Amino acid sequence: MALQLKPVESRRLYQQIADQIRELIDRGGFEAGMRLPPERDLALQLGVSRPSLREALIALDVEGRVEVRGGSGVYVSAARPSPAPGRTSSLGESPSQLMEARSVIEGEVVVLACARITDEQSARLRDIVRSMASDIERRRARVDLDREFHLTLAEMSGNAVLVRLVAELFDERHSPISAKLSSRFESTRTWKAALAEHEAVLHAIEARDPIAAQAAMRTHLRASTLRWVGE
């Protein structure tokens, strides 16, 4: 009889951490409504970074196993899923790893954009930034304008593969885990900070300064990561 092998499942770090937290809840005697240890203590206990822990907690929140209450802590949900899953399912790419990948790729994209930008493309970028500023003032921040800004830069590179990669990485923010994080931490304040960072990237590119443009883009994506998943 031929040996039948099961396919190997590649599990993201936040899924593995979430599984450990679920086991901690079950074995630690945490009843419905009880507060879990503080985030700092829990990260030390599990031997993981706080951003990775936060992603795992958000995954369990999406699953309905815990409730993350801003400024208060993380609590075991009163109504647990039935039947409760034994392993955390994939909810998308790790937001912190996603932003790291974007920094690597888009940090190089702007270098090419500096060398190849046209007056028409420069005017298009300025229009996008002005529209973002106007919408943010009216408290109507639009993700589509943010996407257009980054894709326009990618198009300036003249490399279709880079355009596709930038689009795919950006659109990952609509995955369940990324969308949940965005709904919790995005605000007019964070959008205003992102706008200022976009303006810095625009000014560097218009000056055809690849070093300044790369630094501005990586500063922007690093700041976005901190606003999104924390230090």
PAZAPA-4460 file (N, C-alpha, C; in steps of 0.05 Angstrom, whole numbers, plus 32768, in hexadecimal, padded with zeros to 4 digits):
% residues 231
    n_x    n_y    n_z   ca_x   ca_y   ca_z    c_x    c_y    c_z   seq   type   mol
   8011   7FE8   8000   8000   8000   8000   8012   8019   8000     1      M     A
   800C   802B   7FEF   801C   8044   7FED   8017   8055   8006     2      A     A
   802D   8060   8010   802B   8071   8027   801F   808C   801F     3      L     A
   800A   8094   802D   7FFE   80AE   8027   8008   80C3   803B     4      Q     A
   8014   80D8   8030   801E   80ED   8041   800B   8105   8042     5      L     A
   8009   8111   8059   7FF9   8129   805B   800A   8141   8052     6      K     A
   7FFD   8154   8045   800C   816C   803C   8016   817C   8054     7      P     A
   802E   8187   8052   803A   8197   8067   802C   81B2   8068     8      V     A
   8022   81BA   807F   8015   81D4   8082   8029   81E9   808C     9      E     A
   802C   81FE   807D   803D   8214   8085   802D   8227   8096    10      S     A
   8035   822A   80AF   8026   823A   80C2   8035   8253   80C9    11      R     A
   8028   826A   80C8   8034   8283   80CE   8039   8285   80EC    12      R     A
   804B   8297   80F4   8053   8299   8110   803C   82A1   8121    13      L     A
   802B   82B3   8118   8014   82BB   8129   8001   82A4   812E    14      Y     A
   7FFF   8292   811B   7FEE   827A   811F   7FF9   8268   8135    15      Q     A
   8013   8264   8135   8020   8254   8149   801E   8260   8165    16      Q     A
   8021   827B   8166   801F   8288   8180   8002   8287   818A    17      I     A
   7FEF   828B   8178   7FD3   8289   817F   7FCC   826E   818B    18      A     A
   7FD7   8259   817F   7FD2   823E   8189   7FDD   823B   81A6    19      D     A
   7FF4   8248   81AB   7FFF   8246   81C6   7FEE   8256   81DA    20      Q     A
   7FE3   826C   81D2   7FD2   827C   81E3   7FB8   826D   81E9    21      I     A
   7FAD   825F   81D4   7F95   824F   81D9   7F9B   8239   81ED    22      R     A
   7FB2   822C   81EB   7FB9   8217   81FE   7FBC   8223   821A    23      E     A
   7FC8   823B   821B   7FCB   8249   8235   7FB0   824E   8242    24      L     A
   7F9D   8256   8232   7F82   825C   823C   7F76   8242   8247    25      I     A
   7F78   822D   8237   7F6B   8214   823F   7F79   8207   8258    26      D     A
   7F93   8208   8259   7FA2   81FB   826F   7FA6   820E   8287    27      R     A
   7FA3   8228   8282   7FA8   823A   8298   7F8F   8241   82A8    28      G     A
   7F79   8235   82A0   7F61   8239   82B0   7F54   8254   82AC    29      G     A
   7F57   8260   8295   7F4B   827A   8290   7F2E   8276   8287    30      F     A
   7F1C   8280   8298   7F00   827D   8292   7EF6   8294   8280    31      E     A
   7EDE   8291   8275   7ED3   82A6   8264   7ED1   82C0   8273    32      A     A
   7EDA   82D5   8266   7EDA   82F0   8273   7EF3   82F7   8282    33      G     A
   7F05   82E3   8286   7F1E   82E9   8295   7F32   82F7   8284    34      M     A
   7F42   8308   8290   7F56   8317   8282   7F70   8307   8280    35      R     A
   7F7C   8306   8269   7F96   82F9   8265   7FAC   830A   8271    36      L     A
   7FC4   82FE   8276   7FDA   830E   8280   7FE0   8326   826D    37      P     A
   7FEC   833C   8278   7FF3   8353   8267   8004   834A   824F    38      P     A
   8002   835A   823A   800F   8353   8221   802D   834F   8225    39      E     A
   803A   8361   8234   8057   835E   8239   805D   8344   8246    40      R     A
   804E   833D   825B   8053   8324   8269   804E   830B   8258    41      D     A
   8039   830D   8248   8032   82F6   8237   8047   82F2   8221    42      L     A
   8052   8308   8217   8067   8306   8202   8080   82F9   820F    43      A     A
   8087   8300   8227   809E   82F5   8234   809A   82D7   823B    44      L     A
   8082   82D1   8243   807B   82B5   824A   807D   82A3   8232    45      Q     A
   8075   82AD   821B   8075   829D   8202   808F   829F   81F3    46      L     A
   80A0   82B3   81FB   80B9   82B7   81ED   80B6   82C1   81D1    47      G     A
   80A3   82D4   81CC   809E   82DF   81B2   809E   82FE   81B4    48      V     A
   80A0   830B   819C   809F   8328   819C   8083   8331   81A0    49      S     A
   8080   834A   81A9   8065   8355   81AE   8055   8359   8194    50      R     A
   8062   8361   817D   8052   8363   8165   8047   8347   815C    51      P     A
   8058   8332   815F   804E   8317   8157   8038   830E   816A    52      S     A
   803B   8315   8184   8026   830E   8197   800C   831D   8191    53      L     A
   800F   8337   818A   7FF7   8346   8184   7FE8   833B   816C    54      R     A
   7FF7   8332   8158   7FEB   8325   8140   7FDC   830C   8148    55      E     A
   7FE8   82FC   815A   7FDB   82E3   8163   7FC1   82EA   8172    56      A     A
   7FC2   82FE   8183   7FAA   8306   8192   7F94   830F   8180    57      L     A
   7F9B   831F   816B   7F88   8328   8158   7F7B   8310   814A    58      I     A
   7F8C   82FC   8143   7F82   82E4   8136   7F6D   82D6   8147    59      A     A
   7F73   82D4   8161   7F61   82C7   8174   7F48   82D8   8178    60      L     A
   7F4A   82F2   8175   7F33   8304   8177   7F21   8300   815F    61      D     A
   7F2D   82FE   8147   7F1D   82F9   812F   7F0F   82DE   8131    62      V     A
   7F1D   82CB   813D   7F12   82B0   8141   7EFB   82B0   8155    63      E     A
   7EFC   82C3   8167   7EE7   82C5   817C   7EEF   82B8   8196    64      G     A
   7F09   82B1   8198   7F12   82A3   81B1   7F18   82B7   81C7    65      R     A
   7F22   82CF   81BF   7F28   82E3   81D3   7F1C   82FE   81C9    66      V     A
   7F1B   8311   81DB   7F12   832C   81D5   7F28   8340   81DC    67      E     A
   7F32   834E   81C8   7F47   8362   81CE   7F39   837D   81D3    68      V     A
   7F3C   8387   81EB   7F30   83A0   81F2   7F45   83B6   81F5    69      R     A
   7F45   83C9   81E4   7F59   83DE   81E4   7F5A   83EC   81FF    70      G     A
   7F73   83EE   820A   7F77   83FC   8223   7F6F   83EC   823C    71      G     A
   7F65   83D4   8237   7F5D   83C3   824E   7F6B   83A9   824F    72      S     A
   7F6E   839C   8238   7F7C   8382   8238   7F6E   836E   8226    73      G     A
   7F76   8355   8229   7F6A   8340   8219   7F5B   832D   822C    74      V     A
   7F43   8327   8224   7F31   8316   8235   7F28   82FD   8226    75      Y     A
   7F24   82E8   8235   7F19   82D0   8229   7EFC   82D5   8222    76      V     A
   7EF4   82CF   820A   7ED9   82D5   8201   7EC4   82C6   8211    77      S     A
   7EAE   82D3   8216   7E98   82C6   8225   7E8B   82B1   8213    78      A     A
   7E89   82B6   81FA   7E7D   82A3   81E7   7E93   8297   81D6    79      A     A
   7E9C   8280   81DC   7EB2   8273   81CC   7EA7   8266   81B3    80      R     A
   7EB7   8265   819E   7EAE   8257   8186   7EA6   823B   818B    81      P     A
   7E93   8231   817D   7E89   8215   8181   7E87   8208   8166    82      S     A
   7E96   81F2   8161   7EAB   81E9   8173   7EC4   81F9   8172    83      P     A
   7ED2   81FC   8188   7EEA   820C   8189   7F00   81FF   8178    84      A     A
   7F0C   820F   8165   7F21   8203   8154   7F3A   81FD   8165    85      P     A
   7F48   81E8   815D   7F60   81E0   816C   7F78   81EF   8162    86      G     A
   7F77   81F9   8149   7F8E   8208   813E   7F84   8221   8130    87      R     A
   7F94   8236   8131   7F8C   824F   8125   7F8F   824D   8107    88      T     A
   7F7A   8255   80F9   7F7B   8255   80DC   7F8A   826D   80D1    89      S     A
   7F92   826C   80B8   7FA0   8282   80AC   7F8D   8299   80A7    90      S     A
   7F95   82B1   80AF   7F84   82C8   80AB   7F93   82DD   8099    91      L     A
   7FA8   82D4   808B   7FB7   82E6   807B   7FD4   82E7   8084    92      G     A
   7FE4   82F6   8075   8000   82F9   807C   8004   8308   8096    93      E     A
   801A   8303   80A4   8021   8312   80BC   8024   832F   80B5    94      S     A
   8014   8341   80C1   8017   835E   80BB   8033   8369   80BF    95      P     A
   8041   8360   80D3   805C   836B   80D8   806F   8361   80C2    96      S     A
   806D   8348   80BA   807D   833D   80A4   8075   8349   8089    97      Q     A
   805C   834F   8086   8052   835C   806E   805F   8377   806A    98      L     A
   8060   8387   8080   806B   83A1   807F   8089   83A0   807B    99      M     A
   8096   838C   8086   80B3   8389   8081   80B8   8384   8064   100      E     A
   80A8   8373   8057   80AB   836D   803B   80A6   8386   802A   101      A     A
   8092   8395   8031   808D   83AE   8023   80A4   83C2   8025   102      R     A
   80B0   83C3   803C   80C7   83D5   8040   80DE   83CE   802E   103      S     A
   80E3   83B4   802C   80F9   83AA   801B   80F4   83B1   7FFD   104      V     A
   80DC   83AB   7FF4   80D5   83AF   7FD8   80D1   83CC   7FD1   105      I     A
   80C0   83DA   7FE0   80BA   83F6   7FD9   80D1   8408   7FDF   106      E     A
   80E4   8400   7FF0   80FC   8410   7FF4   810D   8411   7FDB   107      G     A
   810C   83FC   7FCB   811B   83FB   7FB2   810A   8407   7F9B   108      E     A
   80F0   8405   7F9D   80DE   8410   7F88   80E2   842E   7F86   109      V     A
   80E4   843C   7F9C   80E7   8459   7F9B   8102   8462   7F90   110      V     A
   8116   8451   7F92   8130   8457   7F86   812D   8458   7F67   111      V     A
   811F   8444   7F5C   8119   8444   7F40   8107   845B   7F38   112      L     A
   80F3   8461   7F49   80E1   8476   7F43   80EF   8491   7F40   113      A     A
   8103   8496   7F51   8112   84AF   7F50   8120   84B2   7F35   114      C     A
   8129   849C   7F2A   8138   849E   7F11   8126   84A0   7EF9   115      A     A
   810C   8497   7EFC   80FB   8495   7EE4   80E2   84A6   7EE5   116      R     A
   80DE   84B5   7EFA   80C5   84C5   7EFD   80C3   84DA   7EE7   117      I     A
   80AA   84DD   7EDE   80A4   84F2   7EC9   8094   8508   7ED7   118      T     A
   8093   851F   7EC9   8083   8535   7ED4   8066   852D   7ED8   119      D     A
   805B   851E   7EC5   8040   8515   7EC7   803B   8503   7EE0   120      E     A
   804E   84F1   7EE5   804C   84E0   7EFC   804F   84F0   7F16   121      Q     A
   8060   8503   7F16   8064   8514   7F2D   804A   8523   7F34   122      S     A
   803D   852D   7F1F   8024   853C   7F23   800E   8529   7F2E   123      A     A
   800F   8510   7F24   7FFB   84FC   7F2E   7FFF   84F6   7F4B   124      R     A
   8018   84F3   7F54   801E   84EE   7F70   8014   8506   7F81   125      L     A
   8019   851E   7F78   8011   8535   7F88   7FF2   8536   7F8A   126      R     A
   7FE4   852F   7F75   7FC7   852E   7F76   7FBD   851A   7F8A   127      D     A
   7FCA   8503   7F8B   7FC2   84EE   7F9E   7FC6   84F8   7FBA   128      I     A
   7FDD   8504   7FC0   7FE3   850E   7FDB   7FCF   8524   7FE3   129      V     A
   7FC8   8536   7FD0   7FB5   854B   7FD6   7F99   853F   7FDC   130      R     A
   7F92   852B   7FCD   7F78   851D   7FD2   7F78   8510   7FED   131      S     A
   7F8E   8503   7FF4   7F90   84F6   800F   7F8D   850B   8025   132      M     A
   7F9B   8521   8022   7F99   8537   8036   7F7D   8541   8039   133      A     A
   7F6F   8545   8023   7F54   854F   8024   7F41   853C   8031   134      S     A
   7F44   8522   802A   7F32   850E   8036   7F37   850A   8054   135      D     A
   7F51   850B   805C   7F57   8508   8078   7F4C   851F   8089   136      I     A
   7F4D   8537   807E   7F41   854E   808C   7F23   854B   8090   137      E     A
   7F17   853D   807D   7EFA   8538   8080   7EF4   851D   808E   138      R     A
   7F0A   8512   8099   7F07   84F9   80A8   7EFC   84E2   8096   139      R     A
   7F06   84E2   807D   7EFD   84CE   806A   7F16   84C1   805D   140      R     A
   7F28   84B8   806D   7F41   84AC   8063   7F3A   8495   8050   141      A     A
   7F47   8493   803A   7F41   847F   8025   7F5A   846E   8020   142      R     A
   7F56   8454   8024   7F6C   8441   801F   7F73   8440   8001   143      V     A
   7F5F   8445   7FF0   7F65   8444   7FD3   7F79   8459   7FCA   144      D     A
   7F79   8470   7FD7   7F8C   8485   7FD1   7FA8   847D   7FDA   145      L     A
   7FA9   8471   7FF2   7FC2   8466   7FFC   7FCE   8452   7FE9   146      D     A
   7FBD   8440   7FE0   7FC5   842B   7FCC   7FCE   8438   7FB2   147      R     A
   7FC0   844C   7FA9   7FC7   8459   7F90   7FE2   8467   7F92   148      E     A
   7FE8   8472   7FA9   8002   847F   7FAD   8019   846B   7FA9   149      F     A
   8016   8455   7FB7   802C   8441   7FB7   802E   8433   7F9B   150      H     A
   8017   842E   7F8F   8018   8421   7F74   8022   8435   7F5F   151      L     A
   801D   844E   7F62   8028   8462   7F4F   8046   8462   7F50   152      T     A
   8051   8461   7F68   806E   845F   7F6C   8079   8446   7F5E   153      L     A
   806B   8430   7F62   8074   8417   7F56   8073   8419   7F38   154      A     A
   805F   8425   7F2D   805D   8429   7F10   8074   843A   7F05   155      E     A
   807D   844D   7F15   8093   845E   7F0D   80AD   844E   7F09   156      M     A
   80AE   8437   7F16   80C7   8426   7F14   80C9   841B   7EF8   157      S     A
   80B3   8419   7EEA   80B3   840D   7ECF   80B5   83EF   7ECF   158      G     A
   80B1   83E3   7EE7   80B4   83C6   7EEA   8099   83BA   7EF1   159      N     A
   808D   83AB   7EDE   8072   83A0   7EE2   8072   838C   7EFA   160      A     A
   8087   837D   7EFE   8088   836A   7F13   8087   8378   7F2E   161      V     A
   8095   838E   7F31   8095   839E   7F4A   8079   83A9   7F4F   162      L     A
   806C   83B2   7F39   8051   83BD   7F3C   803E   83A7   7F47   163      V     A
   8040   838F   7F3D   802F   8379   7F46   8035   8372   7F63   164      R     A
   804F   8371   7F6B   8056   836B   7F86   804C   8380   7F9A   165      L     A
   8050   8399   7F93   8047   83AF   7FA4   8029   83AD   7FA8   166      V     A
   801A   83A8   7F92   7FFD   83A6   7F94   7FF4   838E   7FA6   167      A     A
   8001   8377   7FA2   7FF9   8360   7FB1   7FFF   8364   7FCF   168      E     A
   8016   836F   7FD5   801D   8374   7FF1   800A   8388   7FFE   169      L     A
   8004   839D   7FEF   7FF2   83B2   7FFA   7FD6   83A6   7FFF   170      F     A
   7FCC   8396   7FEC   7FB1   838C   7FEE   7FAE   8377   8004   171      D     A
   7FC5   836D   800F   7FC4   835A   8025   7FB9   8367   803E   172      E     A
   7FB8   8382   803F   7FAD   838F   8056   7F8F   838A   8059   173      R     A
   7F82   837E   8045   7F66   8378   8046   7F61   835C   8051   174      H     A
   7F77   834D   8058   7F73   8333   8064   7F66   8336   807F   175      S     A
   7F5A   8320   8089   7F4B   8323   80A3   7F5D   832E   80BA   176      P     A
   7F76   8324   80BC   7F86   832D   80D3   7F8F   834A   80CF   177      I     A
   7F96   8352   80B7   7F9E   836E   80B2   7F87   8381   80B4   178      S     A
   7F70   8379   80AA   7F58   838A   80AC   7F50   838F   80C9   179      A     A
   7F52   837A   80D9   7F4B   837C   80F5   7F5D   8390   8103   180      K     A
   7F77   838E   80FE   7F8A   83A1   8109   7F84   83BD   8100   181      L     A
   7F7E   83C1   80E7   7F79   83DC   80DC   7F60   83E8   80EA   182      S     A
   7F4C   83D8   80EE   7F33   83E2   80FA   7F38   83EB   8117   183      S     A
   7F4C   83DF   8124   7F51   83E6   8140   7F63   83FE   8143   184      R     A
   7F76   8401   8131   7F8B   8415   8136   7F8B   842D   8123   185      F     A
   7F7C   842C   810D   7F7C   8443   80FB   7F6B   8459   8105   186      E     A
   7F74   8472   8101   7F65   8489   810A   7F6D   84A1   80F9   187      S     A
   7F60   84B8   80FD   7F68   84D0   80EF   7F84   84D7   80F6   188      T     A
   7F8C   84D3   810E   7FA8   84D9   8117   7FBC   84C8   8107   189      R     A
   7FB7   84AE   8105   7FCA   849D   80F7   7FCB   84A3   80D9   190      T     A
   7FB4   84AA   80CE   7FB3   84B2   80B2   7FC2   84CC   80AC   191      W     A
   7FC0   84DF   80BF   7FCF   84F8   80BB   7FED   84F2   80BC   192      K     A
   7FF6   84E0   80CE   8012   84D9   80CF   801B   84CC   80B5   193      A     A
   800A   84BA   80AA   8011   84AD   8091   8012   84C2   807A   194      A     A
   8000   84D5   807A   8001   84EA   8066   801B   84F9   8066   195      L     A
   8024   8501   807D   803E   850F   807F   8055   84FF   8075   196      A     A
   8054   84E5   807A   8068   84D3   8070   8067   84D0   8051   197      E     A
   804F   84CF   8046   804C   84CF   8029   8057   84E8   801D   198      H     A
   8052   84FE   8029   805D   8518   801F   807B   8518   801F   199      E     A
   8087   850C   8033   80A5   850B   8034   80AF   84FA   801D   200      A     A
   80A2   84E4   8017   80AA   84D3   8001   80A7   84E2   7FE7   201      V     A
   8091   84F0   7FE4   808C   8500   7FCB   80A1   8515   7FC7   202      L     A
   80A8   8524   7FDC   80BC   8539   7FD9   80D7   852E   7FD1   203      H     A
   80DF   8517   7FDD   80F9   850A   7FD6   80F9   8501   7FB9   204      A     A
   80E3   84F6   7FB0   80E2   84EC   7F94   80E3   8503   7F81   205      I     A
   80D4   8519   7F87   80D4   8530   7F75   80EF   853D   7F74   206      E     A
   80FF   853A   7F89   811A   8544   7F89   812E   8531   7F7C   207      A     A
   8123   851A   7F72   8134   8505   7F66   814B   84FD   7F78   208      R     A
   8144   84FA   7F92   8158   84F2   7FA6   8152   84D6   7FAF   209      D     A
   815F   84C1   7FA4   8158   84A6   7FAA   815E   849E   7FC7   210      P     A
   8173   84A9   7FD3   817A   84A2   7FEF   8164   84AD   8001   211      I     A
   815C   84C6   7FFD   8148   84D2   800E   812D   84C4   800A   212      A     A
   8127   84BC   7FF1   810E   84AF   7FEB   810C   8494   7FF8   213      A     A
   8122   8485   7FF7   8123   846B   8003   8120   846D   8021   214      Q     A
   812E   8480   802D   812B   8484   804A   810F   848C   8052   215      A     A
   8103   849E   8042   80E8   84A7   8048   80D3   8490   8046   216      A     A
   80D7   847F   8031   80C4   8469   802E   80C7   8455   8045   217      M     A
   80DF   844E   804C   80E3   843A   8061   80DB   8446   807C   218      R     A
   80DF   8460   8080   80D5   846D   8099   80B6   846B   809A   219      T     A
   80AA   8470   8083   808C   846F   8082   8082   8452   8088   220      H     A
   808E   843E   807C   8084   8423   8080   808B   8419   809C   221      L     A
   80A1   8422   80A7   80A8   841B   80C3   8094   8428   80D6   222      R     A
   808E   8441   80D2   807A   844F   80E3   805F   8442   80E0   223      A     A
   8058   843A   80C8   803E   842C   80C4   803D   8412   80D3   224      S     A
   8053   8404   80D4   8054   83EB   80E3   8050   83F0   8101   225      T     A
   805D   8404   810C   805A   840B   8128   803E   8413   812F   226      L     A
   8031   8422   811C   8015   842A   8121   8002   8412   8120   227      R     A
   800A   83FF   810F   7FF9   83E8   810A   7FFB   83D2   811F   228      W     A
   8014   83C8   8123   8018   83B1   8135   8029   83B8   814D   229      V     A
   8033   83D0   814F   8042   83D8   8166   805F   83D0   8165   230      G     A
   806E   83D8   817A   808B   83D2   817A   8090   83B6   8183   231      E     A
***
